[in-house]
């Protein structure tokens, strides 16, 4: 799991594409060493919130489809997701009822 991932964090600093889809994840933990990630997929999990992504300042492609989000992700000034370089966001097949 992610505990094992954190043990090898120093070796993870070169990763630019992280796909943790279809793992029944209920939360996504912060791993600061993954700051080089530009593409992240957390699709097909059981997430209802996303935190700990602000350190992904180069994130360009974020797929969080097929989860349990009930509202659109917060991309405001205090956002937990860095959107400076985000060009593709996939929110399909969630339980979103409002884009506010």
C-alpha positions as CSV (number, residue, x, y, z in Angstrom):
1,X,0.0,0.0,0.0
2,X,0.9,3.6,0.4
3,X,2.9,2.9,3.6
4,X,5.3,0.8,1.4
5,X,5.4,3.7,-1.1
6,X,6.5,6.1,1.5
7,X,9.4,3.9,2.5
8,X,10.8,4.2,-1.0
9,X,10.0,7.9,-1.3
10,X,13.5,9.0,-2.1
11,X,13.6,6.8,-5.2
12,X,10.2,8.2,-6.3
13,X,11.4,11.7,-7.1
14,X,11.9,10.9,-10.8
15,X,8.3,9.6,-11.4
16,X,6.3,11.9,-13.7
17,X,3.3,9.5,-14.4
18,X,1.5,7.9,-11.4
19,X,-1.4,5.6,-12.0
20,X,-3.1,4.2,-8.9
21,X,-6.4,3.4,-10.6
22,X,-8.6,0.5,-9.5
23,X,-7.1,0.0,-6.1
24,X,-10.1,0.5,-3.9
25,X,-8.4,3.6,-2.4
26,X,-10.5,5.6,0.1
27,X,-7.9,8.3,0.6
28,X,-4.8,9.7,-1.1
29,X,-1.9,10.4,1.2
30,X,0.8,13.1,0.7
31,X,4.1,11.9,-0.6
32,X,6.2,15.1,-1.1
33,X,8.8,13.2,-3.1
34,X,6.3,12.8,-5.9
35,X,6.5,16.5,-6.7
36,X,7.6,15.8,-10.3
37,X,4.3,14.0,-11.3
38,X,2.6,15.6,-14.3
39,X,0.0,12.9,-14.9
40,X,-2.0,11.4,-12.1
41,X,-4.8,8.8,-12.3
42,X,-6.8,7.9,-9.2
43,X,-9.7,6.6,-11.3
44,X,-11.9,3.7,-10.3
45,X,-11.4,4.0,-6.6
46,X,-13.6,4.9,-3.7
47,X,-12.5,8.5,-3.1
48,X,-14.9,11.1,-2.0
49,X,-12.4,13.9,-1.4
50,X,-8.9,14.7,-2.6
51,X,-6.3,16.3,-0.4
52,X,-2.5,16.5,-0.4
53,X,-2.0,17.4,-4.1
54,X,-0.9,21.1,-3.7
55,X,2.8,20.0,-3.9
56,X,2.2,18.6,-7.4
57,X,2.9,22.0,-9.0
58,X,3.5,20.5,-12.5
59,X,0.3,18.5,-12.6
60,X,-1.1,18.6,-16.2
61,X,-3.4,15.7,-16.4
62,X,-5.6,14.5,-13.5
63,X,-8.1,11.7,-13.9
64,X,-10.3,11.2,-10.9
65,X,-13.2,9.5,-12.7
66,X,-15.3,6.6,-11.3
67,X,-15.0,7.7,-7.7
68,X,-17.5,9.0,-5.1
69,X,-17.1,12.8,-5.4
70,X,-20.4,14.6,-4.7
71,X,-19.2,18.1,-5.5
72,X,-16.7,19.5,-7.9
73,X,-13.2,19.8,-6.5
74,X,-12.1,23.0,-4.9
75,X,-9.7,24.9,-7.2
76,X,-9.8,28.2,-5.3
77,X,-7.0,30.2,-3.8
78,X,-6.8,27.9,-0.8
79,X,-7.1,24.8,-3.0
80,X,-5.5,21.5,-2.1
81,X,-4.9,20.9,-5.8
82,X,-2.4,22.9,-7.8
83,X,-3.9,23.9,-11.1
84,X,-1.2,26.2,-12.5
85,X,-0.4,23.8,-15.4
86,X,-3.5,21.6,-15.4
87,X,-4.7,21.1,-18.9
88,X,-6.9,18.0,-18.6
89,X,-9.3,17.1,-15.7
90,X,-11.5,14.0,-15.9
91,X,-14.4,13.9,-13.4
92,X,-16.6,11.5,-15.3
93,X,-18.8,8.9,-13.5
94,X,-18.9,10.5,-10.0
95,X,-21.9,11.7,-8.0
96,X,-21.4,15.4,-8.7
97,X,-24.6,17.4,-8.5
98,X,-23.2,20.9,-8.7
99,X,-20.1,22.7,-10.3
100,X,-20.0,25.5,-7.7
